[in-house]
Amino acid sequence: MMKLTSPSTATVATSSSAQKTVPSNSQIVQARLASALEAIRLDSRDSSDEYLEDSVARFGGE
Amino acid sequence: VLDRLVGLETEYAIRYHPASGTTAPLGRFQLYKSLIAALRQRTIVVPAQHFKEGVFTATGGAVWFESERPSSGAGLIEGATPECRGARQVIAYQRAQDRMLAESAGAAPVEGEFRLIKNDRDAQNNVYGAQENYEAFVAQGIRLWFWRLGLVALLPAIVLSWMGVCLLIAGLLTYLAVAGLVYLFLRLWVRDRRRLALALFGRDLVEGRETGSPTPVWMESLILNATRVLTSPLALVLLLHCRWFAFAHLRRHLTPFLVSRAVTSGAGMVDSEGRFHLADKAPAINCLVGFGGYLHDRPMYTMGHFFKTLCVESLFCWRNYRDLFSARQRFQIGLGDSNMAEGAEYLRIGTTLLVLDAIETGYLPQTPQLRHPIRALRTLCADSSLRAEVPMRSGQQVTALELQRFYLDACRRYLEQHRDATAEAFDILQRWEDALEGLVETKQHGQPSPRLIGTLDWVTKRYLLENLGEGADWSAKKKVDIRYHELSDHGYFQQLKRTGIVSSIVDESEIERAIRLPPSNSPATVRGHYIREFSGGDEPVSANWRAITLGSGFRSKVIWLSRFSQGPSAAGKNSFPETTTHES
């Protein structure tokens, strides 16, 4: 997975001892992203929910 | 700079999954009605005085039911932002509209899942989506006079079309009278009388209420085609007139910019062969100028509003015809995707506003002219490696990034001469440059630049597709393509947004304001004011883009809004515009 950084998160000041246990914003973002990507990957393989079977927007004559 | 009125129209696809056990799933018109019922709980709405079903909201924007064939069950929800000034403002109203409609769909009183998808093409390749409207000079100097003379010369064709429309209405009334007699005769022998009545009269008349089926299904195509035939003389001459004179100077210099604009603002698309395109709508564009759907045309520049005004609206109000003589008109761009990423949406509108300003003030006298613009558009959009080159009239080859760089440099020179321009103009320029630099990295490394993921839609969508893995088939890719645009919490872009990788342009307070109040210095200011002040009173209130009507019948008052579209300098920046009223 490509490593991405949050565009808007500020650096969180932590003590040196806390740094060992508290994940940085970037790590939190990476963890959330990995989770979201996995959820999307799994959901995309489920074709039973009519996103493809039926036209979602029959405009008529188009 | 960035002073002109701008408004966005967005057609949202409907995804409706009836609850299990539902015997009669709702049609799209009923879904629209349910959505409006839920919207009414969130804001003030008044009926639209227009030739299609819709409402105006207290912010001056509108929501429509968009369909050419409602009786066949077809239809989309269309949202239109109020007329704004500047990219940031219009993005705030677009986001407010997305949120209000998505929440209303979620809360609508229907059994089952009702969600909106803000995209431009479904899996069946039906194309719809976004339209941009900019206030611009229709022509200047001698060309403006040719435009006006043409409008006068069109009068015989206009009258002919009116006669055609009246003939059609008379024909329909005659049909109803004959069908009534036929029904009275046949009902003696036919057992299923309801079915007979539906076939003869349509559902609206049979049920005595609005169901979205004003005519029998079989008659729908007949009326549509008859209307096209009867109005074709006007359509043909108006199309030629528009091609020669309407925004001709703007179009000439804007086309290379629009052809390459997908690199920053395309939404990305997986086609039926599984290939990835930068933009959703661009491959469907088949001409530069057209009316949009009239003859299966899908133009880059849409002139359909001129046609509707001359063909129908002028028949009921001569002011609509007179307004077409103004130098400043609505310039509609049909090429552009519905964006999920604010960064892409901001660049789409912001860069276009800057380029329009530069062209109208003469800072772009020479632009690279493409030999085949439509072919070039398809070639550039089909190449996500950004290496494709297209021929110019000079014989040179040019890439999309080179075209965008040309316009960026021109706009930078333009702003250097206008140091009093707003901070927003310089912000757009900076973000444009950043995006192009990121795209150069993408081109060099052959994979999406990380800094563009969450900022540009096509880059973000491609990133999602690449994360599906090698074994993903077409249906998985297409589902990502479509569900990326779903506005519910389950939408893929919304899921990405919650991770924190998506950058925002407007903040929460701007969206909150845009949900409650209209923009200032705009016709929407007055429209929103009257809607807020007078709806819910004794007199009915209705609205359209040009006027507000208070009351009904002969004692109604009409407040015209056209005089407030002349720009802040004309309207007065800090004063509420004076309204003109008269008895209709």
Interface residues (C-beta under 8 A of the other chain):
Chain A: M1 M2 K3 L4 T5 S6 P7 S8 T9 N25 I28 V29 R32 L33 S35 A36 L37 A39 I40 R41 D43 S44 R45 S47 D49 E50 Y51 L52 S55 V56 A57 R58 F59 G60 G61 E62
Chain B: E11 A13 I14 R15 H17 R28 E66 S67 E68 R69 P70 S72 G73 A74 G75 L76 I117 D122 A123 Q124 N126 V127 Y128 S221 L224 G293 Q447 P448 P450 I453 G454 T455 Y463 L464 N467 L468 G469 A472 S475 A476 K477 K478 K479 V480 I482 R483 Y492 Q495 L496 R498 T499 G500 I501 V502 S503 S504
